[in-house]
């Protein structure tokens, strides 16, 4: 059985999960402890996602999706896919931390959503949530500056519009009549922010996006 080592809220992990869900690949998930990452003691790579397939260890979401598609999924690769996969990692995903961890109050609320029930238990869970909420707004501000993001809300909305007009371009999916790995990757990244009001607001604003997202959710969530 494949094992995906992940943070549930990590957009790159979401990308891998969406691909495996859509293609029907059976897998287990292992939730990695944010502080210490003891679950990753078997590898020197201390970032998620990490995929284990028997004796094989595959790291980095792009490499994992490629490995899965070559060995298990076999989704068609559409023209222009490489350009859009790069856009997902270099542009789209960069908006999420400044939105999710905008300030302490927002960060604390969203940590309550992204942490699972076991992680939230007891005094240790409370202090993990508190510590994360204190640290992540600073990290988000650095990422915002590094990526030259100004008004994150309006720029994120523009990115969603770009995906709809240029990516989907009037089609049901980027892949045409059937979703491909670009669709699964965009959905997986965005679905990692579910329940925080971010995706819900975009679905209300852009009906074409809402239609695509909801159809994807049927097989990818």
DAWO-V626176 format. One line per field, one symbol per residue. phi: phi as a letter, one per 20 degrees, with the letter a starting at -180 (. if undefined). psi: psi as a letter, one per 40 degrees, with the letter a starting at -180 (. if undefined). burial: 1 if it has 9 or more other ideal C-beta (glycine too) atoms within 8 Angstrom, else 0. A space follows every 50 residues. Layout:
phi = ???
psi = ???
burial = ???
This chain:
phi = .fcdebdgeffffgffgfffffemffbddcfefgdolffdffcfedceec ddcmeecdcmffffffffffdcelffeefnfffffffgfecgffffgfef dfbfffffffffeeffgffefmffffffffffffefgffffffffgelee effffffffffffffdeflnefcgfofcfcffgfffffffffdfndnfff ffffecfffgffffffgfddf
psi = hihhhihdehddddddddddddefhhiiihhhhdhdfdefeeiehfiiih hhgbehhhihddddddddddeddfiihiheddddddddddcddedddddd fdidddddddddddhidddehaddddddddddddddddddddddddefhc gdddddddddddddddddfeididebdiiaeddddddddddeeieeeddd dddddhdddddddddddded.
burial = 01111111111111111111111010101111000010110010000111 11000011101011101110001010010010011011101111111111 11000111011111100011000011011101110110111011000010 01001110111111001100101110001111111111111110010110 011001001101110110010
